[in-house]
Amino acid sequence: MSPQLDRELRRLSVLQAREVVARRRRSVRVRQEVVLRGGRAVARASR
């Protein structure tokens, strides 16, 4: 594999990982808001 290709792949995987982490944080935040509102059953169902 050429070094340039390897670098590109690594950069892509880093971007994807960041995206996944951001999405996970967002879903956790939404779940917490629902729990705070008192809809614990709804929070459990969305998991």
Secondary structure by P-SEA (a helix, b strand, c coil): ccaaaaaaaaaaaaaaaaaaaaaaaaaaaaaaaaaaacaaaaaaaac
